[in-house]
């Protein structure tokens, strides 16, 4: 993997979104993943990006209750 300072904006955005999903959605990550996510977020902010996190609340479906 390239150093984050050498990545394009789009590469950083894709990396951040992937890491964010692993950490907060799937809750499947290691300490290095979390550290890389924070470093990526800092680099995006340095480049003038703002990170907007949204939480969506939806009604649980019947089949999700049986499976989950």
mmCIF file of the N, C-alpha and C atoms, coordinates in Angstrom:
data_MODEL
# 
_entry.id   MODEL 
# 
loop_
_atom_site.group_PDB 
_atom_site.id 
_atom_site.type_symbol 
_atom_site.label_atom_id 
_atom_site.label_alt_id 
_atom_site.label_comp_id 
_atom_site.label_asym_id 
_atom_site.label_entity_id 
_atom_site.label_seq_id 
_atom_site.pdbx_PDB_ins_code 
_atom_site.Cartn_x 
_atom_site.Cartn_y 
_atom_site.Cartn_z 
_atom_site.occupancy 
_atom_site.B_iso_or_equiv 
_atom_site.pdbx_formal_charge 
_atom_site.auth_seq_id 
_atom_site.auth_comp_id 
_atom_site.auth_asym_id 
_atom_site.auth_atom_id 
_atom_site.pdbx_PDB_model_num 
ATOM 1   N N  . UNK A 1 1  ? 0.837   -1.175  0.000  1.00 0.00 ? 1  UNK A N  1 
ATOM 2   C CA . UNK A 1 1  ? 0.000   0.000   0.000  1.00 0.00 ? 1  UNK A CA 1 
ATOM 3   C C  . UNK A 1 1  ? 0.888   1.246   0.000  1.00 0.00 ? 1  UNK A C  1 
ATOM 4   N N  . UNK A 1 2  ? 0.469   2.249   -0.754 1.00 0.00 ? 2  UNK A N  1 
ATOM 5   C CA . UNK A 1 2  ? 1.197   3.513   -0.796 1.00 0.00 ? 2  UNK A CA 1 
ATOM 6   C C  . UNK A 1 2  ? 1.066   4.246   0.540  1.00 0.00 ? 2  UNK A C  1 
ATOM 7   N N  . UNK A 1 3  ? 2.026   5.101   0.811  1.00 0.00 ? 3  UNK A N  1 
ATOM 8   C CA . UNK A 1 3  ? 1.926   5.995   1.955  1.00 0.00 ? 3  UNK A CA 1 
ATOM 9   C C  . UNK A 1 3  ? 0.707   6.894   1.738  1.00 0.00 ? 3  UNK A C  1 
ATOM 10  N N  . UNK A 1 4  ? -0.042  7.192   2.800  1.00 0.00 ? 4  UNK A N  1 
ATOM 11  C CA . UNK A 1 4  ? -1.274  7.956   2.616  1.00 0.00 ? 4  UNK A CA 1 
ATOM 12  C C  . UNK A 1 4  ? -1.026  9.357   2.059  1.00 0.00 ? 4  UNK A C  1 
ATOM 13  N N  . UNK A 1 5  ? 0.132   9.916   2.300  1.00 0.00 ? 5  UNK A N  1 
ATOM 14  C CA . UNK A 1 5  ? 0.427   11.248  1.752  1.00 0.00 ? 5  UNK A CA 1 
ATOM 15  C C  . UNK A 1 5  ? 0.655   11.211  0.244  1.00 0.00 ? 5  UNK A C  1 
ATOM 16  N N  . UNK A 1 6  ? 0.913   10.030  -0.294 1.00 0.00 ? 6  UNK A N  1 
ATOM 17  C CA . UNK A 1 6  ? 1.131   9.879   -1.731 1.00 0.00 ? 6  UNK A CA 1 
ATOM 18  C C  . UNK A 1 6  ? -0.136  9.451   -2.469 1.00 0.00 ? 6  UNK A C  1 
ATOM 19  N N  . UNK A 1 7  ? -1.200  9.157   -1.735 1.00 0.00 ? 7  UNK A N  1 
ATOM 20  C CA . UNK A 1 7  ? -2.448  8.708   -2.354 1.00 0.00 ? 7  UNK A CA 1 
ATOM 21  C C  . UNK A 1 7  ? -3.227  9.893   -2.917 1.00 0.00 ? 7  UNK A C  1 
ATOM 22  N N  . UNK A 1 8  ? -4.002  9.607   -3.950 1.00 0.00 ? 8  UNK A N  1 
ATOM 23  C CA . UNK A 1 8  ? -4.894  10.632  -4.495 1.00 0.00 ? 8  UNK A CA 1 
ATOM 24  C C  . UNK A 1 8  ? -6.048  10.835  -3.514 1.00 0.00 ? 8  UNK A C  1 
ATOM 25  N N  . UNK A 1 9  ? -6.774  11.924  -3.700 1.00 0.00 ? 9  UNK A N  1 
ATOM 26  C CA . UNK A 1 9  ? -7.924  12.177  -2.841 1.00 0.00 ? 9  UNK A CA 1 
ATOM 27  C C  . UNK A 1 9  ? -8.913  11.017  -2.908 1.00 0.00 ? 9  UNK A C  1 
ATOM 28  N N  . UNK A 1 10 ? -9.197  10.534  -4.113 1.00 0.00 ? 10 UNK A N  1 
ATOM 29  C CA . UNK A 1 10 ? -10.171 9.454   -4.266 1.00 0.00 ? 10 UNK A CA 1 
ATOM 30  C C  . UNK A 1 10 ? -9.687  8.166   -3.606 1.00 0.00 ? 10 UNK A C  1 
ATOM 31  N N  . UNK A 1 11 ? -8.397  7.882   -3.712 1.00 0.00 ? 11 UNK A N  1 
ATOM 32  C CA . UNK A 1 11 ? -7.850  6.696   -3.040 1.00 0.00 ? 11 UNK A CA 1 
ATOM 33  C C  . UNK A 1 11 ? -8.028  6.802   -1.528 1.00 0.00 ? 11 UNK A C  1 
ATOM 34  N N  . UNK A 1 12 ? -7.776  7.991   -0.986 1.00 0.00 ? 12 UNK A N  1 
ATOM 35  C CA . UNK A 1 12 ? -7.938  8.208   0.455  1.00 0.00 ? 12 UNK A CA 1 
ATOM 36  C C  . UNK A 1 12 ? -9.393  8.064   0.884  1.00 0.00 ? 12 UNK A C  1 
ATOM 37  N N  . UNK A 1 13 ? -10.286 8.625   0.092  1.00 0.00 ? 13 UNK A N  1 
ATOM 38  C CA . UNK A 1 13 ? -11.712 8.537   0.406  1.00 0.00 ? 13 UNK A CA 1 
ATOM 39  C C  . UNK A 1 13 ? -12.154 7.080   0.410  1.00 0.00 ? 13 UNK A C  1 
ATOM 40  N N  . UNK A 1 14 ? -11.760 6.333   -0.605 1.00 0.00 ? 14 UNK A N  1 
ATOM 41  C CA . UNK A 1 14 ? -12.120 4.913   -0.681 1.00 0.00 ? 14 UNK A CA 1 
ATOM 42  C C  . UNK A 1 14 ? -11.556 4.134   0.506  1.00 0.00 ? 14 UNK A C  1 
ATOM 43  N N  . UNK A 1 15 ? -10.299 4.408   0.848  1.00 0.00 ? 15 UNK A N  1 
ATOM 44  C CA . UNK A 1 15 ? -9.667  3.735   1.978  1.00 0.00 ? 15 UNK A CA 1 
ATOM 45  C C  . UNK A 1 15 ? -10.403 4.061   3.271  1.00 0.00 ? 15 UNK A C  1 
ATOM 46  N N  . UNK A 1 16 ? -10.692 5.342   3.479  1.00 0.00 ? 16 UNK A N  1 
ATOM 47  C CA . UNK A 1 16 ? -11.380 5.752   4.702  1.00 0.00 ? 16 UNK A CA 1 
ATOM 48  C C  . UNK A 1 16 ? -12.748 5.089   4.813  1.00 0.00 ? 16 UNK A C  1 
ATOM 49  N N  . UNK A 1 17 ? -13.510 5.094   3.724  1.00 0.00 ? 17 UNK A N  1 
ATOM 50  C CA . UNK A 1 17 ? -14.842 4.490   3.750  1.00 0.00 ? 17 UNK A CA 1 
ATOM 51  C C  . UNK A 1 17 ? -14.768 2.998   4.056  1.00 0.00 ? 17 UNK A C  1 
ATOM 52  N N  . UNK A 1 18 ? -13.795 2.328   3.482  1.00 0.00 ? 18 UNK A N  1 
ATOM 53  C CA . UNK A 1 18 ? -13.621 0.897   3.722  1.00 0.00 ? 18 UNK A CA 1 
ATOM 54  C C  . UNK A 1 18 ? -13.254 0.623   5.183  1.00 0.00 ? 18 UNK A C  1 
ATOM 55  N N  . UNK A 1 19 ? -12.315 1.387   5.709  1.00 0.00 ? 19 UNK A N  1 
ATOM 56  C CA . UNK A 1 19 ? -11.906 1.216   7.103  1.00 0.00 ? 19 UNK A CA 1 
ATOM 57  C C  . UNK A 1 19 ? -13.041 1.561   8.058  1.00 0.00 ? 19 UNK A C  1 
ATOM 58  N N  . UNK A 1 20 ? -13.753 2.632   7.764  1.00 0.00 ? 20 UNK A N  1 
ATOM 59  C CA . UNK A 1 20 ? -14.876 3.050   8.607  1.00 0.00 ? 20 UNK A CA 1 
ATOM 60  C C  . UNK A 1 20 ? -15.927 1.949   8.681  1.00 0.00 ? 20 UNK A C  1 
ATOM 61  N N  . UNK A 1 21 ? -16.227 1.351   7.529  1.00 0.00 ? 21 UNK A N  1 
ATOM 62  C CA . UNK A 1 21 ? -17.206 0.263   7.479  1.00 0.00 ? 21 UNK A CA 1 
ATOM 63  C C  . UNK A 1 21 ? -16.735 -0.930  8.321  1.00 0.00 ? 21 UNK A C  1 
ATOM 64  N N  . UNK A 1 22 ? -15.461 -1.272  8.207  1.00 0.00 ? 22 UNK A N  1 
ATOM 65  C CA . UNK A 1 22 ? -14.924 -2.382  8.990  1.00 0.00 ? 22 UNK A CA 1 
ATOM 66  C C  . UNK A 1 22 ? -14.986 -2.128  10.483 1.00 0.00 ? 22 UNK A C  1 
ATOM 67  N N  . UNK A 1 23 ? -14.701 -0.894  10.880 1.00 0.00 ? 23 UNK A N  1 
ATOM 68  C CA . UNK A 1 23 ? -14.670 -0.551  12.302 1.00 0.00 ? 23 UNK A CA 1 
ATOM 69  C C  . UNK A 1 23 ? -16.077 -0.392  12.874 1.00 0.00 ? 23 UNK A C  1 
ATOM 70  N N  . UNK A 1 24 ? -16.915 0.427   12.231 1.00 0.00 ? 24 UNK A N  1 
ATOM 71  C CA . UNK A 1 24 ? -18.197 0.795   12.828 1.00 0.00 ? 24 UNK A CA 1 
ATOM 72  C C  . UNK A 1 24 ? -19.395 -0.017  12.347 1.00 0.00 ? 24 UNK A C  1 
ATOM 73  N N  . UNK A 1 25 ? -19.337 -0.597  11.164 1.00 0.00 ? 25 UNK A N  1 
ATOM 74  C CA . UNK A 1 25 ? -20.478 -1.368  10.662 1.00 0.00 ? 25 UNK A CA 1 
ATOM 75  C C  . UNK A 1 25 ? -20.306 -2.846  10.977 1.00 0.00 ? 25 UNK A C  1 
ATOM 76  N N  . UNK A 1 26 ? -19.180 -3.408  10.538 1.00 0.00 ? 26 UNK A N  1 
ATOM 77  C CA . UNK A 1 26 ? -18.960 -4.839  10.730 1.00 0.00 ? 26 UNK A CA 1 
ATOM 78  C C  . UNK A 1 26 ? -18.278 -5.170  12.053 1.00 0.00 ? 26 UNK A C  1 
ATOM 79  N N  . UNK A 1 27 ? -17.693 -4.154  12.690 1.00 0.00 ? 27 UNK A N  1 
ATOM 80  C CA . UNK A 1 27 ? -16.959 -4.336  13.945 1.00 0.00 ? 27 UNK A CA 1 
ATOM 81  C C  . UNK A 1 27 ? -15.936 -5.459  13.827 1.00 0.00 ? 27 UNK A C  1 
ATOM 82  N N  . UNK A 1 28 ? -15.224 -5.451  12.717 1.00 0.00 ? 28 UNK A N  1 
ATOM 83  C CA . UNK A 1 28 ? -14.204 -6.466  12.436 1.00 0.00 ? 28 UNK A CA 1 
ATOM 84  C C  . UNK A 1 28 ? -12.929 -5.731  12.015 1.00 0.00 ? 28 UNK A C  1 
ATOM 85  N N  . UNK A 1 29 ? -12.050 -5.470  12.972 1.00 0.00 ? 29 UNK A N  1 
ATOM 86  C CA . UNK A 1 29 ? -10.848 -4.696  12.694 1.00 0.00 ? 29 UNK A CA 1 
ATOM 87  C C  . UNK A 1 29 ? -9.798  -4.962  13.759 1.00 0.00 ? 29 UNK A C  1 
ATOM 88  N N  . UNK A 1 30 ? -8.569  -4.602  13.427 1.00 0.00 ? 30 UNK A N  1 
ATOM 89  C CA . UNK A 1 30 ? -7.472  -4.702  14.370 1.00 0.00 ? 30 UNK A CA 1 
ATOM 90  C C  . UNK A 1 30 ? -6.984  -3.313  14.732 1.00 0.00 ? 30 UNK A C  1 
ATOM 91  N N  . UNK A 1 31 ? -6.055  -3.229  15.675 1.00 0.00 ? 31 UNK A N  1 
ATOM 92  C CA . UNK A 1 31 ? -5.529  -1.927  16.093 1.00 0.00 ? 31 UNK A CA 1 
ATOM 93  C C  . UNK A 1 31 ? -4.910  -1.139  14.939 1.00 0.00 ? 31 UNK A C  1 
ATOM 94  N N  . UNK A 1 32 ? -4.247  -1.821  14.022 1.00 0.00 ? 32 UNK A N  1 
ATOM 95  C CA . UNK A 1 32 ? -3.627  -1.118  12.888 1.00 0.00 ? 32 UNK A CA 1 
ATOM 96  C C  . UNK A 1 32 ? -4.675  -0.545  11.942 1.00 0.00 ? 32 UNK A C  1 
ATOM 97  N N  . UNK A 1 33 ? -5.791  -1.267  11.776 1.00 0.00 ? 33 UNK A N  1 
ATOM 98  C CA . UNK A 1 33 ? -6.881  -0.749  10.941 1.00 0.00 ? 33 UNK A CA 1 
ATOM 99  C C  . UNK A 1 33 ? -7.409  0.555   11.527 1.00 0.00 ? 33 UNK A C  1 
ATOM 100 N N  . UNK A 1 34 ? -7.609  0.561   12.838 1.00 0.00 ? 34 UNK A N  1 
ATOM 101 C CA . UNK A 1 34 ? -8.130  1.755   13.502 1.00 0.00 ? 34 UNK A CA 1 
ATOM 102 C C  . UNK A 1 34 ? -7.130  2.912   13.390 1.00 0.00 ? 34 UNK A C  1 
ATOM 103 N N  . UNK A 1 35 ? -5.862  2.635   13.619 1.00 0.00 ? 35 UNK A N  1 
ATOM 104 C CA . UNK A 1 35 ? -4.826  3.668   13.509 1.00 0.00 ? 35 UNK A CA 1 
ATOM 105 C C  . UNK A 1 35 ? -4.764  4.224   12.093 1.00 0.00 ? 35 UNK A C  1 
ATOM 106 N N  . UNK A 1 36 ? -4.867  3.341   11.092 1.00 0.00 ? 36 UNK A N  1 
ATOM 107 C CA . UNK A 1 36 ? -4.842  3.785   9.698  1.00 0.00 ? 36 UNK A CA 1 
ATOM 108 C C  . UNK A 1 36 ? -6.075  4.622   9.380  1.00 0.00 ? 36 UNK A C  1 
ATOM 109 N N  . UNK A 1 37 ? -7.223  4.261   9.929  1.00 0.00 ? 37 UNK A N  1 
ATOM 110 C CA . UNK A 1 37 ? -8.436  5.043   9.702  1.00 0.00 ? 37 UNK A CA 1 
ATOM 111 C C  . UNK A 1 37 ? -8.271  6.459   10.259 1.00 0.00 ? 37 UNK A C  1 
ATOM 112 N N  . UNK A 1 38 ? -7.719  6.571   11.464 1.00 0.00 ? 38 UNK A N  1 
ATOM 113 C CA . UNK A 1 38 ? -7.500  7.884   12.083 1.00 0.00 ? 38 UNK A CA 1 
ATOM 114 C C  . UNK A 1 38 ? -6.497  8.697   11.264 1.00 0.00 ? 38 UNK A C  1 
ATOM 115 N N  . UNK A 1 39 ? -5.408  8.069   10.826 1.00 0.00 ? 39 UNK A N  1 
ATOM 116 C CA . UNK A 1 39 ? -4.401  8.761   10.016 1.00 0.00 ? 39 UNK A CA 1 
ATOM 117 C C  . UNK A 1 39 ? -4.995  9.208   8.682  1.00 0.00 ? 39 UNK A C  1 
ATOM 118 N N  . UNK A 1 40 ? -5.830  8.369   8.088  1.00 0.00 ? 40 UNK A N  1 
ATOM 119 C CA . UNK A 1 40 ? -6.474  8.708   6.820  1.00 0.00 ? 40 UNK A CA 1 
ATOM 120 C C  . UNK A 1 40 ? -7.429  9.876   7.015  1.00 0.00 ? 40 UNK A C  1 
ATOM 121 N N  . UNK A 1 41 ? -8.175  9.851   8.108  1.00 0.00 ? 41 UNK A N  1 
ATOM 122 C CA . UNK A 1 41 ? -9.086  10.956  8.420  1.00 0.00 ? 41 UNK A CA 1 
ATOM 123 C C  . UNK A 1 41 ? -8.306  12.262  8.586  1.00 0.00 ? 41 UNK A C  1 
ATOM 124 N N  . UNK A 1 42 ? -7.191  12.212  9.291  1.00 0.00 ? 42 UNK A N  1 
ATOM 125 C CA . UNK A 1 42 ? -6.373  13.413  9.485  1.00 0.00 ? 42 UNK A CA 1 
ATOM 126 C C  . UNK A 1 42 ? -5.830  13.941  8.161  1.00 0.00 ? 42 UNK A C  1 
ATOM 127 N N  . UNK A 1 43 ? -5.405  13.039  7.281  1.00 0.00 ? 43 UNK A N  1 
ATOM 128 C CA . UNK A 1 43 ? -4.884  13.457  5.978  1.00 0.00 ? 43 UNK A CA 1 
ATOM 129 C C  . UNK A 1 43 ? -5.992  14.083  5.129  1.00 0.00 ? 43 UNK A C  1 
ATOM 130 N N  . UNK A 1 44 ? -7.178  13.501  5.171  1.00 0.00 ? 44 UNK A N  1 
ATOM 131 C CA . UNK A 1 44 ? -8.301  14.083  4.422  1.00 0.00 ? 44 UNK A CA 1 
ATOM 132 C C  . UNK A 1 44 ? -8.632  15.477  4.949  1.00 0.00 ? 44 UNK A C  1 
ATOM 133 N N  . UNK A 1 45 ? -8.628  15.644  6.266  1.00 0.00 ? 45 UNK A N  1 
ATOM 134 C CA . UNK A 1 45 ? -8.894  16.965  6.851  1.00 0.00 ? 45 UNK A CA 1 
ATOM 135 C C  . UNK A 1 45 ? -7.799  17.960  6.466  1.00 0.00 ? 45 UNK A C  1 
ATOM 136 N N  . UNK A 1 46 ? -6.555  17.495  6.446  1.00 0.00 ? 46 UNK A N  1 
ATOM 137 C CA . UNK A 1 46 ? -5.439  18.357  6.043  1.00 0.00 ? 46 UNK A CA 1 
ATOM 138 C C  . UNK A 1 46 ? -5.633  18.847  4.611  1.00 0.00 ? 46 UNK A C  1 
ATOM 139 N N  . UNK A 1 47 ? -6.233  18.008  3.779  1.00 0.00 ? 47 UNK A N  1 
ATOM 140 C CA . UNK A 1 47 ? -6.478  18.360  2.376  1.00 0.00 ? 47 UNK A CA 1 
ATOM 141 C C  . UNK A 1 47 ? -7.764  19.161  2.183  1.00 0.00 ? 47 UNK A C  1 
ATOM 142 N N  . UNK A 1 48 ? -8.428  19.478  3.276  1.00 0.00 ? 48 UNK A N  1 
ATOM 143 C CA . UNK A 1 48 ? -9.610  20.331  3.188  1.00 0.00 ? 48 UNK A CA 1 
ATOM 144 C C  . UNK A 1 48 ? -10.943 19.606  3.169  1.00 0.00 ? 48 UNK A C  1 
ATOM 145 N N  . UNK A 1 49 ? -10.936 18.314  3.429  1.00 0.00 ? 49 UNK A N  1 
ATOM 146 C CA . UNK A 1 49 ? -12.179 17.552  3.465  1.00 0.00 ? 49 UNK A CA 1 
ATOM 147 C C  . UNK A 1 49 ? -12.769 17.568  4.865  1.00 0.00 ? 49 UNK A C  1 
ATOM 148 N N  . UNK A 1 50 ? -14.079 17.471  4.925  1.00 0.00 ? 50 UNK A N  1 
ATOM 149 C CA . UNK A 1 50 ? -14.802 17.366  6.189  1.00 0.00 ? 50 UNK A CA 1 
ATOM 150 C C  . UNK A 1 50 ? -15.448 15.986  6.212  1.00 0.00 ? 50 UNK A C  1 
ATOM 151 N N  . UNK A 1 51 ? -15.304 15.269  7.310  1.00 0.00 ? 51 UNK A N  1 
ATOM 152 C CA . UNK A 1 51 ? -15.886 13.938  7.458  1.00 0.00 ? 51 UNK A CA 1 
ATOM 153 C C  . UNK A 1 51 ? -17.275 14.103  8.073  1.00 0.00 ? 51 UNK A C  1 
ATOM 154 N N  . UNK A 1 52 ? -18.296 13.621  7.377  1.00 0.00 ? 52 UNK A N  1 
ATOM 155 C CA . UNK A 1 52 ? -19.671 13.692  7.867  1.00 0.00 ? 52 UNK A CA 1 
ATOM 156 C C  . UNK A 1 52 ? -20.139 12.267  8.127  1.00 0.00 ? 52 UNK A C  1 
ATOM 157 N N  . UNK A 1 53 ? -20.433 11.990  9.370  1.00 0.00 ? 53 UNK A N  1 
ATOM 158 C CA . UNK A 1 53 ? -20.908 10.652  9.747  1.00 0.00 ? 53 UNK A CA 1 
ATOM 159 C C  . UNK A 1 53 ? -22.414 10.728  9.959  1.00 0.00 ? 53 UNK A C  1 
ATOM 160 N N  . UNK A 1 54 ? -23.097 9.757   9.407  1.00 0.00 ? 54 UNK A N  1 
ATOM 161 C CA . UNK A 1 54 ? -24.551 9.727   9.539  1.00 0.00 ? 54 UNK A CA 1 
ATOM 162 C C  . UNK A 1 54 ? -24.980 8.395   10.128 1.00 0.00 ? 54 UNK A C  1 
ATOM 163 N N  . UNK A 1 55 ? -26.003 8.453   10.940 1.00 0.00 ? 55 UNK A N  1 
ATOM 164 C CA . UNK A 1 55 ? -26.577 7.238   11.506 1.00 0.00 ? 55 UNK A CA 1 
ATOM 165 C C  . UNK A 1 55 ? -27.987 7.114   10.945 1.00 0.00 ? 55 UNK A C  1 
ATOM 166 N N  . UNK A 1 56 ? -28.295 5.944   10.437 1.00 0.00 ? 56 UNK A N  1 
ATOM 167 C CA . UNK A 1 56 ? -29.618 5.695   9.892  1.00 0.00 ? 56 UNK A CA 1 
ATOM 168 C C  . UNK A 1 56 ? -30.336 4.713   10.817 1.00 0.00 ? 56 UNK A C  1 
ATOM 169 N N  . UNK A 1 57 ? -31.562 5.049   11.187 1.00 0.00 ? 57 UNK A N  1 
ATOM 170 C CA . UNK A 1 57 ? -32.357 4.180   12.040 1.00 0.00 ? 57 UNK A CA 1 
ATOM 171 C C  . UNK A 1 57 ? -33.499 3.628   11.196 1.00 0.00 ? 57 UNK A C  1 
ATOM 172 N N  . UNK A 1 58 ? -33.567 2.302   11.090 1.00 0.00 ? 58 UNK A N  1 
ATOM 173 C CA . UNK A 1 58 ? -34.610 1.655   10.295 1.00 0.00 ? 58 UNK A CA 1 
ATOM 174 C C  . UNK A 1 58 ? -35.292 0.586   11.130 1.00 0.00 ? 58 UNK A C  1 
ATOM 175 N N  . UNK A 1 59 ? -36.521 0.323   10.800 1.00 0.00 ? 59 UNK A N  1 
ATOM 176 C CA . UNK A 1 59 ? -37.279 -0.724  11.497 1.00 0.00 ? 59 UNK A CA 1 
ATOM 177 C C  . UNK A 1 59 ? -36.731 -2.081  11.097 1.00 0.00 ? 59 UNK A C  1 
ATOM 178 N N  . UNK A 1 60 ? -36.531 -2.938  12.074 1.00 0.00 ? 60 UNK A N  1 
ATOM 179 C CA . UNK A 1 60 ? -36.000 -4.271  11.817 1.00 0.00 ? 60 UNK A CA 1 
ATOM 180 C C  . UNK A 1 60 ? -37.072 -5.112  11.138 1.00 0.00 ? 60 UNK A C  1 
ATOM 181 N N  . UNK A 1 61 ? -36.668 -5.828  10.102 1.00 0.00 ? 61 UNK A N  1 
ATOM 182 C CA . UNK A 1 61 ? -37.583 -6.691  9.362  1.00 0.00 ? 61 UNK A CA 1 
ATOM 183 C C  . UNK A 1 61 ? -37.807 -7.993  10.119 1.00 0.00 ? 61 UNK A C  1 
ATOM 184 N N  . UNK A 1 62 ? -38.910 -8.655  9.836  1.00 0.00 ? 62 UNK A N  1 
ATOM 185 C CA . UNK A 1 62 ? -39.245 -9.924  10.495 1.00 0.00 ? 62 UNK A CA 1 
ATOM 186 C C  . UNK A 1 62 ? -38.156 -10.975 10.324 1.00 0.00 ? 62 UNK A C  1 
ATOM 187 N N  . UNK A 1 63 ? -37.662 -11.148 9.062  1.00 0.00 ? 63 UNK A N  1 
ATOM 188 C CA . UNK A 1 63 ? -36.667 -12.193 8.820  1.00 0.00 ? 63 UNK A CA 1 
ATOM 189 C C  . UNK A 1 63 ? -35.349 -11.892 9.520  1.00 0.00 ? 63 UNK A C  1 
ATOM 190 N N  . UNK A 1 64 ? -35.042 -10.621 9.760  1.00 0.00 ? 64 UNK A N  1 
ATOM 191 C CA . UNK A 1 64 ? -33.824 -10.272 10.482 1.00 0.00 ? 64 UNK A CA 1 
ATOM 192 C C  . UNK A 1 64 ? -33.923 -10.712 11.940 1.00 0.00 ? 64 UNK A C  1 
ATOM 193 N N  . UNK A 1 65 ? -35.126 -10.664 12.507 1.00 0.00 ? 65 UNK A N  1 
ATOM 194 C CA . UNK A 1 65 ? -35.316 -11.080 13.895 1.00 0.00 ? 65 UNK A CA 1 
ATOM 195 C C  . UNK A 1 65 ? -35.047 -12.572 14.051 1.00 0.00 ? 65 UNK A C  1 
ATOM 196 N N  . UNK A 1 66 ? -35.453 -13.361 13.068 1.00 0.00 ? 66 UNK A N  1 
ATOM 197 C CA . UNK A 1 66 ? -35.262 -14.808 13.122 1.00 0.00 ? 66 UNK A CA 1 
ATOM 198 C C  . UNK A 1 66 ? -33.795 -15.160 12.935 1.00 0.00 ? 66 UNK A C  1 
ATOM 199 N N  . UNK A 1 67 ? -33.144 -14.519 11.957 1.00 0.00 ? 67 UNK A N  1 
ATOM 200 C CA . UNK A 1 67 ? -31.741 -14.815 11.643 1.00 0.00 ? 67 UNK A CA 1 
ATOM 201 C C  . UNK A 1 67 ? -30.817 -14.211 12.690 1.00 0.00 ? 67 UNK A C  1 
ATOM 202 N N  . UNK A 1 68 ? -31.017 -12.935 13.009 1.00 0.00 ? 68 UNK A N  1 
ATOM 203 C CA . UNK A 1 68 ? -30.121 -12.212 13.897 1.00 0.00 ? 68 UNK A CA 1 
ATOM 204 C C  . UNK A 1 68 ? -30.386 -12.533 15.301 1.00 0.00 ? 68 UNK A C  1 
# 
